Amino acid sequence: MDLLRFFTAGNVDDGKSTLIGRLLYDSNSISTDIIETLTRQSKTTGVNSDIDLALLTDGLRAEREQGITIDVAYKYFTTEKRKFIIADTPGHIQYTRNMFTGASNASLAIILVDARNGITDQTKRHSVLCAILGIPNVLVCINKMDLANYSEARYKEIETDYLIFAQQLALKNISFIPASALAGDNVVTRSDKMNWYKGPPLLEFLETIEIVEAKKIEASRFQVQYVIRPQTDELHDYRGFAGKIVSGTYKKGQRVVVLPSGIESEIEKIEINQKEVTVAEANDPVVIHLKDDVDISRGNSIVSIAHLPKTEKEITATICWMDNAAFIPGQKILLQQNSFRTKAIVKEVISKIDIHSFLELQSDGSMKLNDICKVLIKTAEAISFDAYADNRATGAFILVNENTNNTIAAGTIN
């Protein structure tokens, strides 16, 4: 059974949390005790219905008091056809960083649009972020159709407006669904109030959509998380390199290169769950043994000799600044890419990206909370990477404040 990761985005009060709550509630994905708890809590919110579905994802006290989403809420559910991980991301402009994180691993974006308001600046902002993060599938859910008299003309108008705007973003696989999350129209079951809509309801769409990745990754990528050296009498010469295969396949006897050293060797043995295998694939947790004694440490990469990544000390990247404190030129930071970590410095803020128009604006060298910028980063040690468009796992990283250990930015390598 495959897994679909998706996230919701949209303006405040567009109904993101209610949509997810309705999806879980109507698909019988909520246990009885949680329903009872939510029913009691709903009485204090003053909702007209028996249960306030938004409470399923609005877990923080401040969220429930204000009726908004602040943090990213993750929900998991399963149907007979597919498993799902949902990230409910906040709609406020000041929480752009939270959406950037929730969207980073998703294969599908659900962008909600209030049928009364149509395409707004925040709709454009979230669509631009989808383009920056290379989200391969976008579903525009035109919500609150009950407040627009279930008008087909209004639905078509919003659909046309969005497609015109999306042309400049080069978004692919854009779909549309008219819905009312509060009333349950076209969420789990097809609505008889919108007979003019011939497509599937949301749940059927999620169960049947082909999970189109940004690009099929064939290059073998593996980063060492831990070097296993028991040094016991029984395993005196055991030397294995543990980690998860990021992409591609690894085979016994395969010629590989250790990066950043550039030393070549051959895979002597591959273990999964303490059992030897001849082939391992992407996402498999493995222990790799090499034929030669090579000095390898945490963060080093073992890659196929046929498809080498770039290994450099300078990278151009697009980052979202996440720190409440503004960027200080010359400040010492750490760059972390999976298990690889090195000292770094932002050498230049090349430009700022206007998240309304997707245009690059001239930079004044500053970065503040939620700014999305194109930067040049210099690292103390060479980093092995692929462009984010080719490989999300090796093309993404975070920046960490060396003094506080707080994450101050997340980025994608251009």
C-alpha positions as CSV (number, residue, x, y, z in Angstrom):
1,M,0.0,0.0,0.0
2,D,1.6,3.3,-1.1
3,L,1.7,6.5,0.9
4,L,0.5,10.0,-0.1
5,R,1.9,13.0,1.8
6,F,-0.1,16.1,1.3
7,F,-0.6,19.5,2.9
8,T,-3.4,22.1,3.1
9,A,-2.8,25.8,2.6
10,G,-5.0,28.9,2.2
11,N,-6.2,32.1,3.8
12,V,-7.2,32.3,7.4
13,D,-10.8,31.0,7.8
14,D,-10.8,29.3,4.4
15,G,-11.7,26.1,6.2
16,K,-8.5,24.1,6.1
17,S,-8.8,22.5,9.5
18,T,-12.6,21.9,9.0
19,L,-11.9,20.2,5.6
20,I,-9.4,17.8,7.2
21,G,-11.8,17.2,10.2
22,R,-14.6,16.5,7.8
23,L,-12.4,14.1,5.7
24,L,-11.4,12.2,8.8
25,Y,-14.8,12.2,10.4
26,D,-16.8,11.1,7.3
27,S,-14.3,8.5,6.4
28,N,-14.6,6.9,9.9
29,S,-11.0,7.6,10.6
30,I,-11.6,8.9,14.1
31,S,-11.9,6.8,17.2
32,T,-15.0,7.0,19.4
33,D,-13.2,8.4,22.4
34,I,-11.8,11.3,20.4
35,I,-15.2,12.1,19.0
36,E,-16.7,12.2,22.5
37,T,-13.9,14.5,23.6
38,L,-14.4,16.8,20.6
39,T,-18.2,16.9,21.2
40,R,-17.6,18.1,24.7
41,Q,-15.1,20.7,23.6
42,S,-17.3,21.9,20.8
43,K,-19.9,23.1,23.2
44,T,-17.5,25.8,24.4
45,T,-16.8,27.1,20.9
46,G,-20.4,28.0,20.1
47,V,-20.6,26.1,16.8
48,N,-24.0,25.4,15.4
49,S,-23.3,21.7,14.6
50,D,-22.8,18.9,17.2
51,I,-19.0,18.8,16.7
52,D,-16.4,21.5,15.7
53,L,-14.4,19.5,13.2
54,A,-11.6,22.1,13.1
55,L,-10.6,21.1,16.7
56,L,-9.2,17.8,15.3
57,T,-6.1,19.7,14.0
58,D,-6.1,22.9,16.0
59,G,-4.3,21.4,19.0
60,L,-2.7,24.4,20.6
61,R,-4.7,26.3,23.2
62,A,-4.1,29.6,21.3
63,E,-5.4,28.0,18.2
64,R,-8.6,26.9,19.8
65,E,-9.1,30.2,21.5
66,Q,-8.6,32.2,18.3
67,G,-10.1,29.7,15.9
68,I,-6.9,29.7,13.7
69,T,-4.0,27.4,12.9
70,I,-0.6,28.5,14.1
71,D,1.6,25.4,14.1
72,V,1.7,22.6,11.5
73,A,-0.6,19.7,12.6
74,Y,0.1,16.3,11.2
75,K,-2.6,13.7,10.9
76,Y,-2.4,10.1,9.8
77,F,-5.2,7.9,8.3
78,T,-5.6,4.9,6.1
79,T,-8.3,3.6,3.7
80,E,-8.4,0.3,1.9
81,K,-6.6,1.9,-1.1
82,R,-3.9,4.1,0.4
83,K,-2.1,5.5,3.5
84,F,-2.0,9.3,4.1
85,I,0.0,11.8,6.1
86,I,-1.7,15.2,6.2
87,A,0.0,18.5,7.2
88,D,-2.4,21.2,8.1
89,T,-0.4,24.4,7.7
90,P,-1.3,27.9,9.0
91,G,-2.8,30.6,6.8
92,H,-1.4,33.8,8.5
93,I,1.4,35.6,6.6
94,Q,3.6,35.6,9.7
95,Y,3.6,31.7,9.7
96,T,5.0,31.3,6.2
97,R,7.9,29.5,7.7
98,N,5.6,26.8,9.2
99,M,4.1,26.2,5.8
100,F,7.5,26.0,4.2
101,T,8.3,23.1,6.6
102,G,5.0,21.3,6.3
103,A,5.2,21.3,2.5
104,S,8.8,20.2,2.2
105,N,8.1,16.5,2.0
106,A,4.7,16.6,0.3
107,S,3.7,15.2,-3.0
108,L,0.4,17.1,-3.2
109,A,-0.7,20.6,-2.2
110,I,-4.4,21.3,-1.4
111,I,-4.9,25.1,-1.7
112,L,-8.2,26.2,-0.4
113,V,-10.0,29.1,-1.9
114,D,-13.1,30.7,-0.3
115,A,-15.7,30.7,-3.1
116,R,-16.9,34.2,-2.0
117,N,-13.4,35.8,-2.1
118,G,-11.8,34.0,-5.0
119,I,-8.1,34.2,-5.7
120,T,-6.3,36.4,-3.0
121,D,-2.7,37.5,-2.3
122,Q,-2.3,34.6,0.1
123,T,-3.5,32.1,-2.6
124,K,-0.8,33.5,-4.8
125,R,1.8,33.3,-2.0
126,H,1.1,29.7,-1.3
127,S,1.1,28.8,-5.0
128,V,4.5,30.5,-5.4
129,L,5.9,28.5,-2.4
130,C,4.6,25.3,-4.1
131,A,6.5,26.3,-7.2
132,I,9.7,27.0,-5.2
133,L,9.4,23.7,-3.4
134,G,8.7,21.8,-6.6
135,I,5.4,20.3,-5.4
136,P,4.4,18.0,-8.3
137,N,0.6,18.0,-7.8
138,V,-1.7,20.9,-6.8
139,L,-5.4,20.6,-6.0
140,V,-7.3,23.9,-5.8
141,C,-10.3,23.2,-3.5
142,I,-12.9,25.9,-3.9
143,N,-14.5,25.7,-0.5
144,K,-17.7,27.2,1.0
145,M,-19.7,26.6,-2.2
146,D,-22.8,26.6,0.1
147,L,-22.2,30.3,0.7
148,A,-22.0,30.9,-3.1
149,N,-25.3,29.1,-3.8
150,Y,-23.4,26.2,-5.3
151,S,-22.9,28.3,-8.4
152,E,-21.2,26.7,-11.3
153,A,-20.5,30.1,-12.9
154,R,-18.6,31.2,-9.7
155,Y,-16.6,27.9,-9.7
156,K,-15.6,28.4,-13.4
157,E,-14.6,32.0,-12.8
158,I,-12.2,31.1,-10.0
159,E,-10.8,28.2,-12.0
160,T,-10.1,30.5,-14.9
161,D,-8.5,33.1,-12.7
162,Y,-6.2,30.6,-11.0
163,L,-5.1,29.0,-14.3
164,I,-4.1,32.4,-15.7
165,F,-2.1,33.2,-12.6
166,A,-0.5,29.7,-12.5
167,Q,0.9,30.0,-16.0
168,Q,3.9,32.0,-14.8
169,L,4.7,29.5,-12.1
170,A,4.9,26.5,-14.4
171,L,2.9,24.4,-11.9
172,K,2.0,20.9,-13.2
173,N,-0.9,18.6,-12.6
174,I,-3.4,21.2,-11.4
175,S,-6.9,19.9,-10.4
176,F,-10.0,21.6,-9.1
177,I,-12.8,20.4,-6.7
178,P,-15.8,22.5,-5.6
179,A,-16.7,21.7,-2.0
180,S,-18.3,22.7,1.3
181,A,-16.2,21.3,4.2
182,L,-18.8,22.4,6.8
183,A,-21.7,20.7,5.0
184,G,-19.6,17.8,3.7
185,D,-20.3,18.4,0.0
186,N,-17.8,16.6,-2.2
187,V,-15.5,15.8,0.7
188,V,-16.1,12.0,1.1
189,T,-19.3,11.7,-0.8
190,R,-20.4,13.3,-4.1
191,S,-22.7,16.3,-3.6
192,D,-26.2,16.2,-5.2
193,K,-26.2,20.0,-4.9
194,M,-23.5,20.3,-7.6
195,N,-24.6,17.9,-10.3
196,W,-22.7,20.1,-12.8
197,Y,-19.4,18.9,-11.3
198,K,-18.5,15.5,-12.9
199,G,-15.2,14.9,-11.1
200,P,-14.5,12.8,-8.0
201,P,-15.1,14.0,-4.4
202,L,-11.9,14.7,-2.4
203,L,-11.4,11.3,-0.8
204,E,-11.7,9.5,-4.1
205,F,-9.4,12.0,-5.7
206,L,-6.8,11.3,-2.9
207,E,-7.2,7.6,-3.3
208,T,-6.8,7.5,-7.1
209,I,-4.4,10.3,-8.0
210,E,-1.1,9.1,-9.4
211,I,1.7,10.2,-7.1
212,V,3.8,12.0,-9.7
213,E,7.2,12.9,-8.4
214,A,9.0,16.0,-9.5
215,K,11.5,13.8,-11.3
216,K,12.3,10.1,-11.3
217,I,15.5,9.7,-9.4
218,E,17.8,6.9,-10.6
219,A,21.1,8.0,-9.2
220,S,22.2,6.0,-6.1
221,R,22.5,8.2,-3.0
222,F,23.4,7.0,0.5
223,Q,24.6,9.1,3.4
224,V,26.3,7.5,6.5
225,Q,24.4,8.1,9.7
226,Y,26.5,5.8,11.9
227,V,29.7,3.8,11.7
228,I,29.3,0.4,13.3
229,R,32.5,-1.0,14.9
230,P,31.6,-3.4,17.7
231,Q,35.2,-4.5,18.2
232,T,34.2,-7.6,20.1
233,D,35.9,-11.0,19.9
234,E,33.0,-12.3,17.8
235,L,32.9,-9.3,15.5
236,H,36.5,-8.1,15.6
237,D,36.8,-7.0,12.0
238,Y,33.2,-5.8,11.6
239,R,33.0,-2.4,10.0
240,G,29.6,-1.3,8.6
241,F,28.2,2.0,7.5
242,A,24.5,2.4,8.6
243,G,22.0,4.7,7.0
244,K,19.0,5.0,4.7
245,I,19.2,4.8,1.0
246,V,18.0,8.1,-0.3
247,S,17.5,7.2,-3.9
248,G,18.4,4.6,-6.5
249,T,19.6,1.1,-5.8
250,Y,22.7,-0.5,-4.3
251,K,24.0,-4.0,-5.2
252,K,26.6,-6.3,-3.9
253,G,29.7,-5.9,-6.0
254,Q,28.8,-2.3,-7.2
255,R,31.6,0.2,-7.7
256,V,31.1,3.2,-5.5
257,V,32.8,6.5,-4.6
258,V,33.1,7.9,-1.0
259,L,32.5,11.6,-0.9
260,P,34.0,14.2,-0.3
261,S,37.3,12.2,-0.2
262,G,36.7,10.8,-3.7
263,I,38.1,7.3,-2.8
264,E,36.7,4.5,-4.9
265,S,35.8,1.0,-3.6
266,E,33.4,-1.8,-4.0
267,I,30.4,-2.9,-2.0
268,E,31.3,-6.2,-0.3
269,K,28.1,-6.8,1.6
270,I,24.7,-5.2,2.3
271,E,22.6,-6.0,5.4
272,I,19.0,-5.2,6.2
273,N,17.8,-6.2,9.7
274,Q,21.0,-8.2,10.2
275,K,20.3,-10.3,7.1
276,E,22.5,-10.1,4.0
277,V,20.9,-9.1,0.8
278,T,22.2,-8.6,-2.8
279,V,20.1,-5.5,-3.6
280,A,18.7,-2.7,-1.6
281,E,16.4,0.1,-2.8
282,A,15.4,3.7,-1.9
283,N,14.2,4.2,1.7
284,D,15.7,0.9,2.8
285,P,17.6,1.2,6.1
286,V,20.9,-0.7,5.4
287,V,24.4,-1.4,6.6
288,I,26.9,-1.2,3.8
289,H,30.3,-2.9,3.9
290,L,33.1,-1.9,1.6
291,K,35.8,-4.1,0.2
292,D,38.5,-1.6,1.1
293,D,39.3,-0.1,4.5
294,V,38.3,3.5,3.9
295,D,38.2,6.3,6.4
296,I,34.5,7.2,6.5
297,S,32.6,9.2,9.1
298,R,29.1,10.4,9.8
299,G,27.8,12.6,7.0
300,N,30.0,11.1,4.3
301,S,28.2,9.9,1.1
302,I,28.6,6.6,-0.7
303,V,27.4,7.0,-4.3
304,S,27.4,5.1,-7.5
305,I,30.5,5.7,-9.6
306,A,28.3,6.1,-12.7
307,H,26.2,9.0,-11.4
308,L,28.2,11.4,-9.2
309,P,26.6,14.4,-7.4
310,K,28.3,17.8,-7.2
311,T,30.8,18.2,-4.4
312,E,31.6,21.9,-3.7
313,K,32.3,24.4,-1.0
314,E,29.9,27.0,-2.5
315,I,26.3,26.6,-3.3
316,T,23.5,28.8,-4.6
317,A,20.3,28.2,-2.8
318,T,16.8,29.5,-2.2
319,I,16.1,29.8,1.6
320,C,13.2,30.8,3.8
321,W,14.4,32.8,6.8
322,M,12.8,31.3,9.9
323,D,14.5,33.2,12.7
324,N,12.6,36.0,14.6
325,A,15.9,37.9,14.6
326,A,17.0,39.4,11.3
327,F,20.0,38.0,9.4
328,I,23.3,39.5,10.5
329,P,25.9,39.6,7.7
330,G,28.9,37.5,8.6
331,Q,27.2,35.5,11.4
332,K,28.5,32.0,12.0
333,I,26.1,29.3,11.1
334,L,25.9,25.5,10.6
335,L,24.6,23.9,7.5
336,Q,23.0,20.6,8.0
337,Q,22.0,18.3,5.1
338,N,20.6,15.0,6.5
339,S,23.4,13.7,8.8
340,F,26.1,16.0,7.2
341,R,26.9,19.1,9.2
342,T,29.5,21.8,8.6
343,K,30.3,25.4,9.5
344,A,29.1,27.9,6.9
345,I,28.5,31.5,6.1
346,V,26.0,33.3,3.9
347,K,28.4,35.0,1.5
348,E,25.8,37.0,-0.4
349,V,22.1,37.6,-0.4
350,I,21.6,37.7,-4.2
351,S,18.0,38.6,-4.4
352,K,14.6,38.4,-2.7
353,I,11.7,36.6,-4.2
354,D,8.4,38.4,-4.4
355,I,6.0,35.7,-3.3
356,H,3.1,37.5,-4.9
357,S,4.6,37.7,-8.4
358,F,7.4,35.1,-8.3
359,L,9.8,37.8,-9.5
360,E,13.3,38.2,-8.2
361,L,13.8,41.6,-6.6
362,Q,17.1,43.4,-6.0
363,S,18.4,42.6,-2.5
364,D,19.7,45.1,0.1
365,G,21.6,42.3,1.8
366,S,19.0,41.9,4.6
367,M,16.8,38.9,5.5
368,K,14.0,38.9,8.1
369,L,11.4,36.5,9.3
370,N,9.6,34.7,6.4
371,D,11.7,36.3,3.7
372,I,12.5,34.0,0.8
373,C,15.8,34.8,-0.8
374,K,18.3,33.5,-3.2
375,V,21.7,33.3,-1.5
376,L,25.3,32.2,-2.0
377,I,26.6,30.0,0.9
378,K,30.2,29.1,1.5
379,T,30.9,26.0,3.6
380,A,34.0,24.9,5.6
381,E,33.8,21.4,4.2
382,A,32.7,20.3,0.8
383,I,29.1,19.3,0.5
384,S,27.9,16.6,-1.9
385,F,24.5,17.5,-3.4
386,D,22.1,17.3,-6.3
387,A,19.8,20.2,-7.4
388,Y,16.6,20.1,-5.4
389,A,14.6,19.7,-8.6
390,D,16.4,16.4,-9.2
391,N,16.6,15.0,-5.7
392,R,14.7,16.5,-2.8
393,A,16.7,14.6,-0.1
394,T,20.2,15.7,-1.2
395,G,19.1,19.1,-2.5
396,A,17.5,20.3,0.8
397,F,19.2,21.6,4.0
398,I,18.7,23.7,7.1
399,L,20.8,26.5,8.6
400,V,21.4,26.4,12.4
401,N,22.5,29.2,14.7
402,E,25.9,28.0,16.0
403,N,25.4,29.6,19.4
404,T,21.7,28.9,20.2
405,N,21.3,25.7,18.1
406,N,18.0,27.1,16.7
407,T,17.0,26.5,13.1
408,I,17.2,29.8,11.4
409,A,16.5,28.9,7.8
410,A,15.5,26.1,5.5
411,G,16.7,25.9,1.9
412,T,16.8,24.2,-1.5
413,I,19.8,24.0,-3.7
414,N,19.4,25.5,-7.1
